[in-house]
Amino acid sequence: MLTNASQVLLRNSDLVKDQSVLVLNYEGDTLLKALLDSASSVSALALDFHHHLIMQPYAAKNLQLYFGHQLPSQECFDSVIVYFPKAKALAPYLFNLAAKHLKPQGQLIVVGENKGGIKSLPKQLPDYFDKAFKMDNARHCIVFTSELNRPAPEIKLQDWYSKYQLQTPQGEITICNLVGVFSEKKLDEGTKLLLENLPKMQGNVLDFGCGAGVIAAALLTAQPTLKLDCVDINAMALASCKLTMQANGLNANVFASDGMAQTNQHYNGIISNPPFHDGLTSTTNIATDFVKASAANLVRGGLFHIVANRHLPYSDCIAENFGNVNVSAENNRYKIYSNTKR
Ligand SMILES: C[S@@+](CC[C@H](N)C(=O)[O-])C[C@H]1O[C@@H](n2cnc3c(N)ncnc32)[C@H](O)[C@@H]1O
């Protein structure tokens, strides 16, 4: 099943007939495969690891798939398709990336949902692109096209992140937050409560949904001997977390995981401000899956320590998987659940 944006792209696939095409920020479907009926080759960069995993089985010589915040090469294409991002702040980065991978006068195609901010695309496109032209409007989505009219600036990662100091109970830490990543410019209230109630941990610890690495940096500052795995589904978050580790002179193993699927260790501790929404998946499913997988991944005596909005349905599944529910701290918005695996 194609997303609305992909369906509209598909009906405009003549735009890329016999061309080499790069697709940036593609969605959770198999449009890329269908594009090959028209394009001569497709390369694609997923910023969401789940989307990458959906496409991975179809990788081929003429269908090159990457996950990350940039491509591994400088290769240039006849056309670049950009899915307008849900995090609007990411859009200018994607336009710059698109321009760096376009041949001179190459074609830019941008698709997005009306409600997602694409309507103002003509005002948002940098001036190294021609004025955007509205090509199609269907299924609550718009397709714009444009052309690269001159070379775009080099992409230097430091131009795309905000770097700020945070005073935490564990000491001062530096946060590097790339565009579109959670907690841009300020500390989340839930994470704040978690840092105020950070437990003593030991051994192998997982920071699930690490974002820009706020929890990881505070935890390692206070407890530098921990072996910390930091996972996230979002490429910009993973890159931010690596930058944050570097900026604080800390070491963690930062890698992509879709839920807990790619974490294969038995952990002595799991700490998290877990995601609370995900497009179509309900918050109940996210909570249930995360708690269940955490219980399975913890060694006996291991600590599950998370912060969650007090209205989220964590209690039942924690009781089911850990035998009881221990709320170790709370305020009017958040609860800290802290349970030991029996
Ligand atoms: C509430 S934020 C917390 C970020 C960071 N730990 C903090 O406290 O600032 C949740 C994070 O989970 C990530 N995430 C969302 N869905 C995920 C999934 N299915 N698997 C792994 N990470 C996910 C998001 O990208 C986001 O960075």
PDBQT file of the ligand as one rigid body, heavy atoms in Angstrom, charges set to zero:
ROOT
HETATM    1  C1  LIG A 401      10.754  11.393  23.433  1.00  0.00    +0.000 C 
HETATM    2  S1  LIG A 401      12.153  11.330  22.383  1.00  0.00    +0.000 S 
HETATM    3  C2  LIG A 401      13.483  11.231  23.566  1.00  0.00    +0.000 C 
HETATM    4  C3  LIG A 401      14.805  11.689  23.038  1.00  0.00    +0.000 C 
HETATM    5  C4  LIG A 401      15.936  11.772  24.095  1.00  0.00    +0.000 C 
HETATM    6  N1  LIG A 401      16.142  10.517  24.771  1.00  0.00    +0.000 N 
HETATM    7  C5  LIG A 401      15.645  12.856  25.104  1.00  0.00    +0.000 C 
HETATM    8  O1  LIG A 401      15.245  12.525  26.202  1.00  0.00    +0.000 OA
HETATM    9  O2  LIG A 401      15.825  14.040  24.770  1.00  0.00    +0.000 OA
HETATM   10  C6  LIG A 401      11.997   9.729  21.719  1.00  0.00    +0.000 C 
HETATM   11  C7  LIG A 401      13.009   9.308  20.656  1.00  0.00    +0.000 C 
HETATM   12  O3  LIG A 401      12.618   8.007  20.199  1.00  0.00    +0.000 OA
HETATM   13  C8  LIG A 401      12.901   7.880  18.822  1.00  0.00    +0.000 C 
HETATM   14  N2  LIG A 401      12.038   6.834  18.262  1.00  0.00    +0.000 N 
HETATM   15  C9  LIG A 401      10.764   6.962  17.805  1.00  0.00    +0.000 A 
HETATM   16  N3  LIG A 401      10.297   5.783  17.373  1.00  0.00    +0.000 NA
HETATM   17  C10 LIG A 401      11.305   4.865  17.572  1.00  0.00    +0.000 A 
HETATM   18  C11 LIG A 401      11.430   3.493  17.305  1.00  0.00    +0.000 A 
HETATM   19  N4  LIG A 401      10.432   2.791  16.756  1.00  0.00    +0.000 N 
HETATM   20  N5  LIG A 401      12.603   2.869  17.604  1.00  0.00    +0.000 NA
HETATM   21  C12 LIG A 401      13.635   3.575  18.150  1.00  0.00    +0.000 A 
HETATM   22  N6  LIG A 401      13.564   4.910  18.416  1.00  0.00    +0.000 NA
HETATM   23  C13 LIG A 401      12.420   5.548  18.139  1.00  0.00    +0.000 A 
HETATM   24  C14 LIG A 401      12.628   9.276  18.266  1.00  0.00    +0.000 C 
HETATM   25  O4  LIG A 401      13.326   9.480  17.052  1.00  0.00    +0.000 OA
HETATM   26  C15 LIG A 401      13.091  10.181  19.407  1.00  0.00    +0.000 C 
HETATM   27  O5  LIG A 401      14.431  10.593  19.219  1.00  0.00    +0.000 OA
ENDROOT
TORSDOF 0
